[in-house]
């Protein structure tokens, strides 16, 4: 497999890097705002331009200030440029070239990369005349582009330039050739030559669950501001990926980072810190919305708590989001080295407040010292396997029968309840259907009993279990998928 070429977007704050990142990615990933310095970390996204692919890197805005955050951002941005094959240096076309831009551009030139100077915010033909002022950078004409991302002007030429600096992707070429072949067959003969010809009857008998790759794990890192989410991510990855600062809310955009561990491809989503709703303003409204988007596509969530501080109602609300999305869950107590209380005391408090996450393991770590980080990695894999496991129907029926023998089904108002059979009809999280004579009369307390009994028989640590009662002729609808 060929390694993808890397394209780095570099420039001062508020020159339009995130907007260009979204344009090249063909989807909205980075938060876009007029507030300078919105992007602080490095985001990555694989892009395709016709038959060629690349890894696009969006860096934090470089700003020559004494602020510790931006100092870290500049260092990370330059480091990203060194690691890239192609560098797009963005400047603001509304302003005249300044010495700061030139100094940064010359520093990038010395790296010896394929380098383009991209002058953004050239919104009309009159403003295009200012493009000539940027030739004082010493850039060749074929490497200078005047564009307006917001007005979609000039981006075609830039994309063509990038395309010409990328190698062909054999897999994409083959895919395009196959699509062309299928289109020609359809145009000429009115059909596509699929080998499999399923009848409608056969399709109705196939379980309605997508086949997914069980080697791919999406992990969302969630918690209120300044609990150390970025520090934990860096510790898990073994490198400084996120900008870390004592300033609350340093992470604004969620940032994806993937690495392989024990035959799994783990993608970490470093979500923005959450504050009380009354204090969420401007950018953080986007961040809260994006956090929920990340939870929608996550499998496992790390609920990060600050062991050096008392738990708050906000911690409970944030943890409630994870329960709402039905994810595999690990409660991570960070900054354990700063706490003098016993683990048992804090564990009791967490269990009291987070009763809805009673299935979630609690791991005390220190991102600073690396304590229990390896254990946390192993636990992520274990919880994901629990989250995706399927119990054979024969084994499940045997366990349910045993549970009913130990604790008989209730008889509400004298009604006789009977379970004909049970089956796990989906995973992520595990969902079990009880096929019964009177499903509407099964009380939630008995479902809870069955869930606890299943946990005694199988390793479902860290994952919710949903039990749905249904009649023999009932179809599994969306509302049942959502039932607790």
Secondary structure by P-SEA (a helix, b strand, c coil): cbbbbbbbbbbcccccaaaaaaaaacccccccccccccccbbbbbbbbcccbbbbbbbbccccccccaaaaaaaaaaaaaaaaccbbbbbbbccccccaaaaaaaaaaaaaccbbbbbbccccccccccccccccccccccccbbbbbcccccaaaaaaaaaaaaccccaaaaaaaaaaaaaaaaaaacccccccccccaaaaaaccccccccccbbbbbbbbcccccaaaaaaaaacccccccccccccccbbbbbbbbccccbbbbbbcccccccccccaaaaaaaaaaaaaaaaccbbbbcccccccccaaaaaaaaaaaaaccbbbbbbcccccccccaaaaaaaaaaaccccccbbbbbbbcccccaaaaaaaaaaaaaaaaaccccaaaaaaaaaaaaaaccccccccbbbbbccccccccccbbbbbbccccccccaaaaaaaaaaaaaccccccbbbbbbbbcccccccccccccc
